[in-house]
């Protein structure tokens, strides 16, 4: 198991809708599981206790909203457990970085307090994603390798704490998923989309 970083393309229009009503994040990342959306609605807990203690039955839920998805939207991928290793090799830090290069760990706006795994999802708009793409497109695998320092990474507790043990294989793991990240971000930038990122 462990913590994997998931990526999901999303339009600025739908980002605005999710920020206005955070439970809608479930309609993006789990559209085939309406129960996740319903359980995250503000009245869901009230309805549960009403049924538990025999009070007035909860009103039936309203019709499920859906997100209107455009071209290139609703594409998903993940960085497996390499996400913090990639962040380190890009920034030489555990979490902090100058925006927009903090996008893996801290950047974006949180979708309220709706837990979608290990905390809420973070949403980055299309302008931010385009800026990320411009920077990532100039970074080579060789530059990443120059920043790869297994001893310091383990000292900084960079997840999943395998770097000194795995050495060059650890870097190969980072390099593989860095290419996945570049392809995903380039897709979003090409279609003028933002993205949702979340630990699951």
Backbone as JSON Lines, residues from 0, in Angstrom:
{"i":0,"aa":"X","n":[0.85,-1.19,0.0],"ca":[0.0,0.0,0.0],"c":[0.89,1.25,0.0]}
{"i":1,"aa":"X","n":[0.7,2.12,0.99],"ca":[1.5,3.34,1.04],"c":[0.8,4.51,0.38]}
{"i":2,"aa":"X","n":[1.49,5.64,0.33],"ca":[0.92,6.88,-0.2],"c":[1.36,7.09,-1.64]}
{"i":3,"aa":"X","n":[0.4,7.08,-2.54],"ca":[0.65,7.36,-3.95],"c":[0.03,8.71,-4.3]}
{"i":4,"aa":"X","n":[0.66,9.44,-5.22],"ca":[0.13,10.73,-5.65],"c":[-0.63,10.54,-6.95]}
{"i":5,"aa":"X","n":[-1.92,10.84,-6.93],"ca":[-2.77,10.73,-8.11],"c":[-2.9,12.09,-8.79]}
{"i":6,"aa":"X","n":[-3.07,12.06,-10.09],"ca":[-3.19,13.26,-10.92],"c":[-4.47,13.14,-11.75]}
{"i":7,"aa":"X","n":[-5.19,14.24,-11.86],"ca":[-6.44,14.21,-12.61],"c":[-6.61,15.53,-13.34]}
{"i":8,"aa":"X","n":[-6.8,15.5,-14.66],"ca":[-6.99,16.74,-15.42],"c":[-8.4,17.29,-15.16]}
{"i":9,"aa":"X","n":[-8.5,18.62,-15.12],"ca":[-9.78,19.25,-14.81],"c":[-9.76,20.68,-15.34]}
{"i":10,"aa":"X","n":[-10.89,21.14,-15.85],"ca":[-10.97,22.49,-16.41],"c":[-11.05,23.54,-15.31]}
{"i":11,"aa":"X","n":[-10.72,24.77,-15.66],"ca":[-10.85,25.88,-14.71],"c":[-12.3,26.04,-14.26]}
{"i":12,"aa":"X","n":[-13.23,25.84,-15.18],"ca":[-14.66,25.96,-14.83],"c":[-15.03,24.95,-13.76]}
{"i":13,"aa":"X","n":[-14.58,23.72,-13.9],"ca":[-14.9,22.71,-12.9],"c":[-14.11,22.9,-11.62]}
{"i":14,"aa":"X","n":[-12.91,23.46,-11.71],"ca":[-12.18,23.82,-10.49],"c":[-12.99,24.83,-9.68]}
{"i":15,"aa":"X","n":[-13.56,25.82,-10.34],"ca":[-14.38,26.82,-9.65],"c":[-15.58,26.17,-8.99]}
{"i":16,"aa":"X","n":[-16.21,25.23,-9.68],"ca":[-17.38,24.54,-9.11],"c":[-16.98,23.72,-7.88]}
{"i":17,"aa":"X","n":[-15.84,23.05,-7.96],"ca":[-15.4,22.21,-6.83],"c":[-15.03,23.08,-5.63]}
{"i":18,"aa":"X","n":[-14.35,24.19,-5.88],"ca":[-13.98,25.08,-4.77],"c":[-15.22,25.67,-4.1]}
{"i":19,"aa":"X","n":[-16.27,25.9,-4.9],"ca":[-17.52,26.44,-4.33],"c":[-18.3,25.37,-3.58]}
{"i":20,"aa":"X","n":[-18.14,24.1,-3.98],"ca":[-18.82,22.99,-3.32],"c":[-17.87,21.79,-3.29]}
{"i":21,"aa":"X","n":[-16.96,21.74,-2.3],"ca":[-15.89,20.75,-2.28],"c":[-16.31,19.29,-2.42]}
{"i":22,"aa":"X","n":[-17.49,18.85,-1.94],"ca":[-17.84,17.45,-2.18],"c":[-17.86,17.05,-3.65]}
{"i":23,"aa":"X","n":[-17.96,18.04,-4.54],"ca":[-17.94,17.73,-5.97],"c":[-16.63,17.1,-6.42]}
{"i":24,"aa":"X","n":[-15.58,17.18,-5.61],"ca":[-14.33,16.54,-5.98],"c":[-14.54,15.05,-6.24]}
{"i":25,"aa":"X","n":[-15.49,14.45,-5.51],"ca":[-15.78,13.03,-5.72],"c":[-16.4,12.77,-7.08]}
{"i":26,"aa":"X","n":[-17.12,13.75,-7.63],"ca":[-17.73,13.56,-8.95],"c":[-16.66,13.63,-10.05]}
{"i":27,"aa":"X","n":[-15.48,14.16,-9.7],"ca":[-14.36,14.16,-10.64],"c":[-13.54,12.88,-10.5]}
{"i":28,"aa":"X","n":[-13.16,12.53,-9.28],"ca":[-12.2,11.44,-9.11],"c":[-12.86,10.07,-8.91]}
{"i":29,"aa":"X","n":[-14.14,10.05,-8.58],"ca":[-14.85,8.78,-8.41],"c":[-16.29,8.92,-8.91]}
{"i":30,"aa":"X","n":[-16.47,9.24,-10.21],"ca":[-17.82,9.51,-10.73],"c":[-18.74,8.3,-10.68]}
{"i":31,"aa":"X","n":[-18.18,7.1,-10.62],"ca":[-19.0,5.89,-10.59],"c":[-19.33,5.43,-9.18]}
{"i":32,"aa":"X","n":[-18.97,6.24,-8.19],"ca":[-19.24,5.89,-6.79],"c":[-19.99,7.05,-6.14]}
{"i":33,"aa":"X","n":[-21.29,7.19,-6.44],"ca":[-22.05,8.33,-5.9],"c":[-22.1,8.38,-4.38]}
{"i":34,"aa":"X","n":[-21.92,7.22,-3.73],"ca":[-21.99,7.19,-2.27],"c":[-20.9,8.05,-1.64]}
{"i":35,"aa":"X","n":[-19.72,8.13,-2.27],"ca":[-18.64,8.95,-1.73],"c":[-19.05,10.41,-1.72]}
{"i":36,"aa":"X","n":[-19.7,10.86,-2.77],"ca":[-20.19,12.24,-2.82],"c":[-21.25,12.47,-1.75]}
{"i":37,"aa":"X","n":[-22.21,11.56,-1.66],"ca":[-23.31,11.74,-0.72],"c":[-22.82,11.75,0.73]}
{"i":38,"aa":"X","n":[-21.84,10.9,1.04],"ca":[-21.33,10.84,2.4],"c":[-20.56,12.1,2.79]}
{"i":39,"aa":"X","n":[-20.05,12.82,1.81],"ca":[-19.27,14.02,2.12],"c":[-20.12,15.29,2.16]}
{"i":40,"aa":"X","n":[-21.41,15.16,1.86],"ca":[-22.3,16.31,1.93],"c":[-22.52,16.72,3.38]}
{"i":41,"aa":"X","n":[-22.71,18.03,3.64],"ca":[-22.84,18.5,5.03],"c":[-23.98,17.86,5.8]}
{"i":42,"aa":"X","n":[-25.07,17.46,5.14],"ca":[-26.21,16.89,5.88],"c":[-26.1,15.38,6.03]}
{"i":43,"aa":"X","n":[-25.03,14.76,5.51],"ca":[-24.93,13.31,5.57],"c":[-24.8,12.82,7.01]}
{"i":44,"aa":"X","n":[-23.98,13.48,7.83],"ca":[-23.77,13.06,9.22],"c":[-25.05,13.24,10.03]}
{"i":45,"aa":"X","n":[-25.75,14.33,9.79],"ca":[-27.02,14.57,10.49],"c":[-28.02,13.47,10.18]}
{"i":46,"aa":"X","n":[-28.08,13.09,8.91],"ca":[-29.02,12.04,8.52],"c":[-28.68,10.71,9.15]}
{"i":47,"aa":"X","n":[-27.4,10.42,9.3],"ca":[-26.97,9.17,9.91],"c":[-27.43,9.08,11.36]}
{"i":48,"aa":"X","n":[-27.23,10.16,12.14],"ca":[-27.61,10.13,13.55],"c":[-29.13,10.13,13.72]}
{"i":49,"aa":"X","n":[-29.84,10.76,12.79],"ca":[-31.3,10.72,12.87],"c":[-31.8,9.29,12.73]}
{"i":50,"aa":"X","n":[-31.21,8.54,11.81],"ca":[-31.62,7.14,11.63],"c":[-31.17,6.29,12.82]}
{"i":51,"aa":"X","n":[-29.98,6.59,13.34],"ca":[-29.43,5.79,14.43],"c":[-30.28,5.89,15.69]}
{"i":52,"aa":"X","n":[-30.75,7.11,16.01],"ca":[-31.48,7.31,17.25],"c":[-33.0,7.38,17.04]}
{"i":53,"aa":"X","n":[-33.45,7.0,15.87],"ca":[-34.89,6.89,15.64],"c":[-35.61,8.21,15.51]}
{"i":54,"aa":"X","n":[-34.9,9.27,15.2],"ca":[-35.56,10.55,14.99],"c":[-36.2,10.6,13.62]}
{"i":55,"aa":"X","n":[-36.66,11.75,13.24],"ca":[-37.31,11.93,11.95],"c":[-36.36,11.48,10.84]}
{"i":56,"aa":"X","n":[-36.83,10.65,9.93],"ca":[-35.96,10.16,8.86],"c":[-35.37,11.32,8.06]}
{"i":57,"aa":"X","n":[-34.17,11.12,7.62],"ca":[-33.53,12.15,6.81],"c":[-34.24,12.28,5.48]}
{"i":58,"aa":"X","n":[-34.27,13.5,4.96],"ca":[-34.87,13.72,3.66],"c":[-34.05,13.01,2.59]}
{"i":59,"aa":"X","n":[-34.69,12.54,1.53],"ca":[-33.93,11.87,0.47],"c":[-32.94,12.84,-0.15]}
{"i":60,"aa":"X","n":[-31.79,12.34,-0.57],"ca":[-30.77,13.22,-1.13],"c":[-31.24,13.84,-2.44]}
{"i":61,"aa":"X","n":[-30.75,15.03,-2.76],"ca":[-31.1,15.66,-4.04],"c":[-30.46,14.89,-5.18]}
{"i":62,"aa":"X","n":[-30.9,15.15,-6.41],"ca":[-30.28,14.48,-7.57],"c":[-28.78,14.74,-7.6]}
{"i":63,"aa":"X","n":[-28.03,13.73,-8.02],"ca":[-26.58,13.86,-8.07],"c":[-26.16,14.87,-9.13]}
{"i":64,"aa":"X","n":[-25.34,15.84,-8.76],"ca":[-24.81,16.75,-9.78],"c":[-23.71,16.05,-10.57]}
{"i":65,"aa":"X","n":[-23.44,16.55,-11.74],"ca":[-22.34,16.01,-12.54],"c":[-21.51,17.17,-13.06]}
{"i":66,"aa":"X","n":[-20.27,16.87,-13.4],"ca":[-19.39,17.88,-13.97],"c":[-19.4,17.73,-15.49]}
{"i":67,"aa":"X","n":[-19.54,18.86,-16.18],"ca":[-19.47,18.83,-17.63],"c":[-18.0,18.78,-18.04]}
{"i":68,"aa":"X","n":[-17.61,17.69,-18.68],"ca":[-16.21,17.46,-19.01],"c":[-15.93,17.8,-20.47]}
{"i":69,"aa":"X","n":[-14.88,18.57,-20.69],"ca":[-14.5,18.97,-22.03],"c":[-13.39,18.09,-22.6]}
{"i":70,"aa":"X","n":[-12.9,18.47,-23.76],"ca":[-11.85,17.71,-24.43],"c":[-10.58,17.66,-23.58]}
{"i":71,"aa":"X","n":[-10.07,16.45,-23.39],"ca":[-8.84,16.27,-22.62],"c":[-9.05,16.21,-21.12]}
{"i":72,"aa":"X","n":[-10.26,16.48,-20.69],"ca":[-10.55,16.47,-19.26],"c":[-10.83,15.04,-18.8]}
{"i":73,"aa":"X","n":[-10.73,14.81,-17.5],"ca":[-11.0,13.51,-16.91],"c":[-9.95,12.47,-17.3]}
{"i":74,"aa":"X","n":[-8.72,12.92,-17.56],"ca":[-7.59,12.01,-17.75],"c":[-6.88,11.87,-16.42]}
{"i":75,"aa":"X","n":[-6.54,10.66,-16.04],"ca":[-5.89,10.45,-14.75],"c":[-4.62,9.63,-14.89]}
{"i":76,"aa":"X","n":[-3.73,9.83,-13.95],"ca":[-2.48,9.07,-13.89],"c":[-2.0,9.13,-12.45]}
{"i":77,"aa":"X","n":[-0.85,8.55,-12.17],"ca":[-0.32,8.63,-10.81],"c":[1.2,8.52,-10.85]}
{"i":78,"aa":"X","n":[1.82,8.95,-9.76],"ca":[3.28,8.9,-9.62],"c":[3.71,7.81,-8.66]}
{"i":79,"aa":"X","n":[2.8,6.89,-8.36],"ca":[3.08,5.83,-7.4],"c":[3.66,6.47,-6.13]}
{"i":80,"aa":"X","n":[4.7,5.9,-5.57],"ca":[5.3,6.44,-4.34],"c":[6.52,7.31,-4.61]}
{"i":81,"aa":"X","n":[6.73,7.65,-5.88],"ca":[7.93,8.42,-6.25],"c":[7.78,9.92,-6.04]}
{"i":82,"aa":"X","n":[6.6,10.37,-5.68],"ca":[6.25,11.79,-5.74],"c":[7.2,12.68,-4.94]}
{"i":83,"aa":"X","n":[7.54,12.31,-3.71],"ca":[8.4,13.2,-2.92],"c":[9.85,13.1,-3.39]}
{"i":84,"aa":"X","n":[10.24,11.95,-3.93],"ca":[11.56,11.84,-4.53],"c":[11.7,12.75,-5.75]}
{"i":85,"aa":"X","n":[10.64,12.81,-6.57],"ca":[10.65,13.72,-7.72],"c":[10.74,15.17,-7.23]}
{"i":86,"aa":"X","n":[9.9,15.5,-6.23],"ca":[9.94,16.86,-5.7],"c":[11.35,17.21,-5.22]}
{"i":87,"aa":"X","n":[11.99,16.3,-4.5],"ca":[13.34,16.57,-4.0],"c":[14.3,16.81,-5.16]}
{"i":88,"aa":"X","n":[14.27,15.97,-6.16],"ca":[15.21,16.1,-7.28],"c":[14.93,17.35,-8.12]}
{"i":89,"aa":"X","n":[13.74,17.89,-8.03],"ca":[13.44,19.15,-8.7],"c":[13.86,20.35,-7.87]}
{"i":90,"aa":"X","n":[13.76,20.22,-6.54],"ca":[13.89,21.4,-5.67],"c":[14.94,21.3,-4.57]}
{"i":91,"aa":"X","n":[15.46,20.09,-4.31],"ca":[16.42,19.86,-3.22],"c":[15.84,20.19,-1.84]}
{"i":92,"aa":"X","n":[14.53,20.02,-1.7],"ca":[13.87,20.23,-0.41],"c":[12.89,19.08,-0.18]}
{"i":93,"aa":"X","n":[12.4,18.99,1.05],"ca":[11.42,17.96,1.38],"c":[10.01,18.37,0.96]}
{"i":94,"aa":"X","n":[9.66,19.65,1.15],"ca":[8.31,20.11,0.84],"c":[8.28,21.46,0.15]}
{"i":95,"aa":"X","n":[9.03,22.42,0.67],"ca":[8.92,23.79,0.19],"c":[9.57,23.95,-1.18]}
{"i":96,"aa":"X","n":[9.09,24.96,-1.91],"ca":[9.7,25.35,-3.19],"c":[9.03,26.63,-3.64]}
{"i":97,"aa":"X","n":[9.69,27.34,-4.53],"ca":[9.07,28.52,-5.12],"c":[7.94,28.08,-6.04]}
{"i":98,"aa":"X","n":[6.76,28.69,-5.9],"ca":[5.68,28.37,-6.84],"c":[6.12,28.66,-8.27]}
{"i":99,"aa":"X","n":[5.7,27.88,-9.25],"ca":[4.72,26.79,-9.12],"c":[5.34,25.42,-8.84]}
{"i":100,"aa":"X","n":[6.66,25.39,-8.56],"ca":[7.33,24.09,-8.45],"c":[7.1,23.41,-7.1]}
{"i":101,"aa":"X","n":[6.21,23.95,-6.31],"ca":[5.76,23.28,-5.08],"c":[4.5,22.46,-5.33]}
{"i":102,"aa":"X","n":[4.14,22.27,-6.6],"ca":[2.84,21.68,-6.95],"c":[2.69,20.24,-6.48]}
{"i":103,"aa":"X","n":[3.79,19.5,-6.35],"ca":[3.68,18.09,-5.93],"c":[3.32,17.99,-4.45]}
{"i":104,"aa":"X","n":[3.82,18.9,-3.64],"ca":[3.69,18.77,-2.19],"c":[2.73,19.75,-1.53]}
{"i":105,"aa":"X","n":[2.74,21.02,-1.98],"ca":[2.02,22.05,-1.24],"c":[1.13,22.95,-2.11]}
{"i":106,"aa":"X","n":[1.44,23.09,-3.38],"ca":[0.8,24.11,-4.21],"c":[-0.66,23.85,-4.49]}
{"i":107,"aa":"X","n":[-1.34,24.9,-4.95],"ca":[-2.74,24.81,-5.32],"c":[-3.68,25.19,-4.19]}
{"i":108,"aa":"X","n":[-4.96,25.1,-4.48],"ca":[-6.01,25.39,-3.51],"c":[-6.66,24.08,-3.08]}
{"i":109,"aa":"X","n":[-6.86,23.9,-1.78],"ca":[-7.46,22.67,-1.3],"c":[-8.96,22.66,-1.55]}
{"i":110,"aa":"X","n":[-9.46,21.49,-1.89],"ca":[-10.91,21.31,-2.1],"c":[-11.58,21.13,-0.74]}
{"i":111,"aa":"X","n":[-11.66,22.24,-0.02],"ca":[-12.28,22.23,1.31],"c":[-11.57,21.28,2.25]}
{"i":112,"aa":"X","n":[-12.35,20.6,3.09],"ca":[-11.78,19.63,4.03],"c":[-12.28,18.22,3.71]}
{"i":113,"aa":"X","n":[-12.6,17.99,2.45],"ca":[-13.1,16.68,2.03],"c":[-11.91,15.72,1.88]}
{"i":114,"aa":"X","n":[-11.87,14.73,2.75],"ca":[-10.77,13.75,2.73],"c":[-10.97,12.79,1.56]}
{"i":115,"aa":"X","n":[-9.98,12.73,0.68],"ca":[-10.07,11.82,-0.47],"c":[-9.0,10.74,-0.42]}
{"i":116,"aa":"X","n":[-8.36,10.62,0.69],"ca":[-7.27,9.65,0.89],"c":[-6.48,10.11,2.09]}
{"i":117,"aa":"X","n":[-5.32,10.69,1.84],"ca":[-4.52,11.3,2.9],"c":[-4.69,12.82,2.8]}
{"i":118,"aa":"X","n":[-5.83,13.3,3.24],"ca":[-6.12,14.73,3.17],"c":[-6.93,15.1,1.94]}
{"i":119,"aa":"X","n":[-7.24,16.39,1.81],"ca":[-8.03,16.87,0.67],"c":[-7.2,16.91,-0.62]}
{"i":120,"aa":"X","n":[-7.9,16.95,-1.73],"ca":[-7.24,17.18,-3.02],"c":[-6.83,18.64,-3.11]}
{"i":121,"aa":"X","n":[-5.8,18.9,-3.93],"ca":[-5.4,20.27,-4.24],"c":[-5.64,20.53,-5.72]}
{"i":122,"aa":"X","n":[-6.08,21.73,-6.03],"ca":[-6.47,22.08,-7.39],"c":[-5.57,23.19,-7.91]}
{"i":123,"aa":"X","n":[-5.02,22.99,-9.1],"ca":[-4.15,23.97,-9.74],"c":[-4.77,24.37,-11.07]}
{"i":124,"aa":"X","n":[-4.93,25.67,-11.29],"ca":[-5.62,26.13,-12.5],"c":[-4.72,26.02,-13.73]}
{"i":125,"aa":"X","n":[-5.33,26.27,-14.9],"ca":[-4.61,26.05,-16.17],"c":[-3.41,26.96,-16.33]}
{"i":126,"aa":"X","n":[-3.49,28.19,-15.83],"ca":[-2.35,29.09,-15.93],"c":[-1.16,28.54,-15.15]}
{"i":127,"aa":"X","n":[-1.43,28.03,-13.96],"ca":[-0.37,27.44,-13.14],"c":[0.2,26.2,-13.81]}
{"i":128,"aa":"X","n":[-0.66,25.37,-14.36],"ca":[-0.2,24.14,-15.01],"c":[0.65,24.46,-16.24]}
{"i":129,"aa":"X","n":[0.29,25.49,-16.98],"ca":[1.1,25.9,-18.12],"c":[2.49,26.33,-17.67]}
{"i":130,"aa":"X","n":[2.55,27.07,-16.57],"ca":[3.84,27.5,-16.02],"c":[4.67,26.29,-15.56]}
{"i":131,"aa":"X","n":[4.01,25.31,-14.97],"ca":[4.7,24.08,-14.55],"c":[5.25,23.36,-15.77]}
{"i":132,"aa":"X","n":[4.43,23.25,-16.82],"ca":[4.86,22.57,-18.04],"c":[6.07,23.25,-18.66]}
{"i":133,"aa":"X","n":[6.08,24.57,-18.67],"ca":[7.22,25.3,-19.24],"c":[8.51,24.97,-18.49]}
{"i":134,"aa":"X","n":[8.41,24.84,-17.17],"ca":[9.61,24.52,-16.4],"c":[10.01,23.06,-16.55]}
{"i":135,"aa":"X","n":[9.03,22.15,-16.48],"ca":[9.36,20.73,-16.58],"c":[9.95,20.38,-17.94]}
{"i":136,"aa":"X","n":[9.47,21.04,-18.98],"ca":[9.93,20.72,-20.33],"c":[11.41,21.03,-20.53]}
{"i":137,"aa":"X","n":[11.97,21.88,-19.66],"ca":[13.39,22.25,-19.78],"c":[14.29,21.4,-18.89]}
{"i":138,"aa":"X","n":[13.7,20.55,-18.08],"ca":[14.49,19.76,-17.11],"c":[14.76,18.38,-17.69]}
{"i":139,"aa":"X","n":[16.02,18.0,-17.71],"ca":[16.42,16.7,-18.25],"c":[16.61,15.68,-17.13]}
{"i":140,"aa":"X","n":[16.64,14.42,-17.54],"ca":[16.92,13.35,-16.59],"c":[18.3,13.54,-15.96]}
{"i":141,"aa":"X","n":[19.24,14.03,-16.75],"ca":[20.6,14.26,-16.23],"c":[20.6,15.31,-15.12]}
{"i":142,"aa":"X","n":[19.78,16.35,-15.28],"ca":[19.68,17.36,-14.23],"c":[19.06,16.78,-12.97]}
{"i":143,"aa":"X","n":[18.05,15.94,-13.14],"ca":[17.47,15.27,-11.97],"c":[18.52,14.43,-11.26]}
{"i":144,"aa":"X","n":[19.29,13.69,-12.05],"ca":[20.32,12.81,-11.47],"c":[21.35,13.62,-10.67]}
{"i":145,"aa":"X","n":[21.68,14.8,-11.17],"ca":[22.65,15.65,-10.45],"c":[22.14,16.03,-9.06]}
{"i":146,"aa":"X","n":[20.82,16.11,-8.92],"ca":[20.24,16.47,-7.62],"c":[19.95,15.26,-6.73]}
{"i":147,"aa":"X","n":[20.1,14.08,-7.26],"ca":[19.76,12.87,-6.51],"c":[20.85,12.59,-5.48]}
{"i":148,"aa":"X","n":[20.47,12.64,-4.21],"ca":[21.42,12.46,-3.11],"c":[20.78,11.53,-2.08]}
{"i":149,"aa":"X","n":[20.96,10.22,-2.24],"ca":[20.25,9.27,-1.36],"c":[20.45,9.5,0.12]}
{"i":150,"aa":"X","n":[21.67,9.84,0.54],"ca":[21.91,10.04,1.98],"c":[21.13,11.24,2.51]}
{"i":151,"aa":"X","n":[21.18,12.35,1.78],"ca":[20.43,13.51,2.24],"c":[18.93,13.26,2.18]}
{"i":152,"aa":"X","n":[18.48,12.54,1.16],"ca":[17.04,12.24,1.04],"c":[16.56,11.42,2.24]}
{"i":153,"aa":"X","n":[17.34,10.44,2.64],"ca":[16.94,9.67,3.82],"c":[17.02,10.52,5.08]}
{"i":154,"aa":"X","n":[17.99,11.42,5.15],"ca":[18.1,12.31,6.31],"c":[16.9,13.24,6.4]}
{"i":155,"aa":"X","n":[16.37,13.64,5.24],"ca":[15.2,14.52,5.2],"c":[13.89,13.74,5.29]}
{"i":156,"aa":"X","n":[13.99,12.42,5.39],"ca":[12.81,11.56,5.5],"c":[11.95,11.65,4.24]}
{"i":157,"aa":"X","n":[12.61,11.65,3.08],"ca":[11.88,11.7,1.81],"c":[11.2,10.36,1.56]}
{"i":158,"aa":"X","n":[9.9,10.41,1.45],"ca":[9.09,9.19,1.25],"c":[9.45,8.54,-0.09]}
{"i":159,"aa":"X","n":[9.51,7.21,-0.19],"ca":[9.24,6.21,0.84],"c":[10.49,5.68,1.56]}
{"i":160,"aa":"X","n":[11.5,6.53,1.72],"ca":[12.68,6.2,2.53],"c":[13.42,4.95,2.05]}
{"i":161,"aa":"X","n":[13.65,4.89,0.75],"ca":[14.33,3.73,0.16],"c":[15.65,4.11,-0.5]}
{"i":162,"aa":"X","n":[16.01,5.37,-0.46],"ca":[17.0,5.9,-1.39],"c":[18.41,5.38,-1.13]}
{"i":163,"aa":"X","n":[18.87,5.42,0.11],"ca":[20.2,4.9,0.41],"c":[20.25,3.39,0.19]}
{"i":164,"aa":"X","n":[19.17,2.73,0.49],"ca":[19.11,1.27,0.3],"c":[19.16,0.9,-1.17]}
{"i":165,"aa":"X","n":[18.4,1.64,-2.01],"ca":[18.24,1.24,-3.41],"c":[19.21,1.92,-4.37]}
{"i":166,"aa":"X","n":[19.84,3.02,-3.95],"ca":[20.85,3.66,-4.77],"c":[20.39,4.0,-6.17]}
{"i":167,"aa":"X","n":[21.09,3.48,-7.19],"ca":[20.76,3.81,-8.58],"c":[19.37,3.33,-8.97]}
{"i":168,"aa":"X","n":[18.91,2.23,-8.41],"ca":[17.57,1.75,-8.71],"c":[16.52,2.73,-8.2]}
{"i":169,"aa":"X","n":[16.82,3.37,-7.09],"ca":[15.91,4.39,-6.58],"c":[15.79,5.55,-7.56]}
{"i":170,"aa":"X","n":[16.91,5.95,-8.15],"ca":[16.84,7.04,-9.14],"c":[16.07,6.59,-10.38]}
{"i":171,"aa":"X","n":[16.28,5.36,-10.82],"ca":[15.54,4.86,-11.99],"c":[14.03,4.93,-11.75]}
{"i":172,"aa":"X","n":[13.62,4.66,-10.54],"ca":[12.21,4.75,-10.14],"c":[11.71,6.19,-10.29]}
{"i":173,"aa":"X","n":[12.49,7.14,-9.8],"ca":[12.14,8.55,-9.93],"c":[12.09,8.96,-11.4]}
{"i":174,"aa":"X","n":[13.08,8.55,-12.18],"ca":[13.16,8.94,-13.59],"c":[11.96,8.43,-14.38]}
{"i":175,"aa":"X","n":[11.55,7.2,-14.1],"ca":[10.4,6.63,-14.81],"c":[9.14,7.46,-14.57]}
{"i":176,"aa":"X","n":[8.89,7.8,-13.32],"ca":[7.66,8.53,-13.02],"c":[7.78,10.02,-13.32]}
{"i":177,"aa":"X","n":[9.0,10.52,-13.42],"ca":[9.17,11.9,-13.88],"c":[8.7,12.02,-15.32]}
{"i":178,"aa":"X","n":[8.97,11.03,-16.13],"ca":[8.48,11.05,-17.51],"c":[6.95,10.97,-17.54]}
{"i":179,"aa":"X","n":[6.38,10.17,-16.65],"ca":[4.91,10.12,-16.53],"c":[4.36,11.49,-16.18]}
{"i":180,"aa":"X","n":[5.0,12.15,-15.22],"ca":[4.57,13.48,-14.8],"c":[4.65,14.48,-15.94]}
{"i":181,"aa":"X","n":[5.77,14.5,-16.66],"ca":[5.94,15.45,-17.77],"c":[4.87,15.23,-18.83]}
{"i":182,"aa":"X","n":[4.57,13.99,-19.16],"ca":[3.56,13.69,-20.18],"c":[2.18,14.15,-19.73]}
{"i":183,"aa":"X","n":[1.86,13.9,-18.46],"ca":[0.55,14.3,-17.95],"c":[0.4,15.81,-17.94]}
{"i":184,"aa":"X","n":[1.4,16.52,-17.43],"ca":[1.33,17.98,-17.36],"c":[1.28,18.57,-18.77]}
{"i":185,"aa":"X","n":[2.04,18.01,-19.7],"ca":[2.01,18.49,-21.08],"c":[0.63,18.31,-21.69]}
{"i":186,"aa":"X","n":[-0.02,17.19,-21.39],"ca":[-1.39,16.97,-21.86],"c":[-2.32,18.07,-21.34]}
{"i":187,"aa":"X","n":[-2.23,18.35,-20.05],"ca":[-3.09,19.39,-19.46],"c":[-2.8,20.74,-20.1]}
{"i":188,"aa":"X","n":[-1.54,21.08,-20.28],"ca":[-1.18,22.37,-20.86],"c":[-1.67,22.48,-22.3]}
{"i":189,"aa":"X","n":[-1.54,21.41,-23.07],"ca":[-1.99,21.41,-24.46],"c":[-3.48,21.7,-24.56]}
{"i":190,"aa":"X","n":[-4.25,21.16,-23.63],"ca":[-5.7,21.33,-23.65],"c":[-6.18,22.48,-22.76]}
{"i":191,"aa":"X","n":[-5.22,23.28,-22.28],"ca":[-5.54,24.44,-21.43],"c":[-6.37,24.03,-20.21]}
{"i":192,"aa":"X","n":[-5.89,22.99,-19.55],"ca":[-6.58,22.45,-18.38],"c":[-5.73,22.63,-17.13]}
{"i":193,"aa":"X","n":[-6.4,22.6,-16.0],"ca":[-5.73,22.53,-14.72],"c":[-5.62,21.09,-14.29]}
{"i":194,"aa":"X","n":[-5.3,20.87,-13.02],"ca":[-5.23,19.49,-12.54],"c":[-5.54,19.42,-11.05]}
{"i":195,"aa":"X","n":[-6.02,18.25,-10.66],"ca":[-6.21,17.93,-9.26],"c":[-5.11,16.95,-8.86]}
{"i":196,"aa":"X","n":[-4.51,17.14,-7.69],"ca":[-3.51,16.22,-7.18],"c":[-3.92,15.82,-5.77]}
{"i":197,"aa":"X","n":[-3.72,14.54,-5.45],"ca":[-4.13,14.1,-4.12],"c":[-3.41,12.8,-3.77]}
{"i":198,"aa":"X","n":[-3.14,12.63,-2.48],"ca":[-2.5,11.43,-1.97],"c":[-3.57,10.38,-1.66]}
{"i":199,"aa":"X","n":[-3.32,9.17,-2.13],"ca":[-4.3,8.12,-1.91],"c":[-3.6,6.81,-1.6]}
